[in-house]
């Protein structure tokens, strides 16, 4: 597993909450192997979009420049 930055670690709780909400919609009783392509795509989009948004917010909060 790759090392993550402090900022990335700060973004993870929001990502986990967003993915959890999406899994609530899909159903926790299903394995990843049982997900449709659309459902897996939706999970990835939620995770990536949330991570990007959180990183943008964290970066803005601490006055950093891009790339973060």
C-alpha positions as CSV (number, residue, x, y, z in Angstrom):
1,X,0.0,0.0,0.0
2,X,1.3,3.4,-0.9
3,X,2.2,6.0,1.7
4,X,-0.4,8.8,2.0
5,X,0.0,12.4,2.9
6,X,-1.5,14.0,6.0
7,X,-4.0,15.8,3.7
8,X,-5.0,12.6,2.1
9,X,-5.5,11.0,5.5
10,X,-7.7,14.0,6.4
11,X,-9.9,13.4,3.3
12,X,-10.5,9.7,4.0
13,X,-13.3,9.9,6.6
14,X,-15.4,11.9,4.1
15,X,-14.7,9.3,1.4
16,X,-15.7,6.5,3.7
17,X,-18.9,8.2,4.7
18,X,-19.8,8.9,1.0
19,X,-19.0,5.3,-0.1
20,X,-21.0,4.0,2.9
21,X,-24.1,6.0,1.9
22,X,-23.8,4.6,-1.7
23,X,-23.5,1.1,-0.2
24,X,-26.6,1.8,1.8
25,X,-28.4,2.3,-1.5
26,X,-26.9,-0.8,-3.1
27,X,-27.2,-3.1,-0.1
28,X,-24.5,-4.2,2.3
29,X,-25.4,-7.9,1.8
30,X,-23.7,-8.0,-1.7
31,X,-20.1,-8.7,-2.4
32,X,-18.1,-6.7,-4.8
33,X,-18.2,-9.6,-7.2
34,X,-22.0,-9.4,-7.2
35,X,-22.1,-5.7,-8.1
36,X,-23.2,-4.7,-11.6
37,X,-20.8,-2.6,-13.7
38,X,-23.1,0.4,-13.1
39,X,-23.0,-0.1,-9.3
40,X,-19.2,-0.5,-9.2
41,X,-18.9,2.6,-11.4
42,X,-21.1,4.5,-9.1
43,X,-19.0,3.5,-6.1
44,X,-15.8,4.6,-7.8
45,X,-17.2,7.9,-8.9
46,X,-18.5,8.7,-5.4
47,X,-15.1,7.8,-3.9
48,X,-13.0,9.7,-6.5
49,X,-15.3,12.8,-6.6
50,X,-15.5,13.0,-2.8
51,X,-11.7,12.6,-2.4
52,X,-11.0,15.3,-5.0
53,X,-13.5,17.7,-3.4
54,X,-12.1,17.1,0.1
55,X,-8.6,17.6,-1.2
56,X,-9.6,20.8,-2.8
57,X,-11.3,22.0,0.4
58,X,-8.3,21.0,2.5
59,X,-5.9,22.7,0.1
60,X,-8.0,25.9,0.2
61,X,-8.3,25.8,4.0
62,X,-4.5,25.7,4.4
63,X,-3.8,28.2,1.6
64,X,-1.8,25.7,-0.4
65,X,-1.3,25.9,-4.1
66,X,-1.9,23.3,-6.8
67,X,-1.0,20.6,-7.2
68,X,-2.0,19.3,-3.8
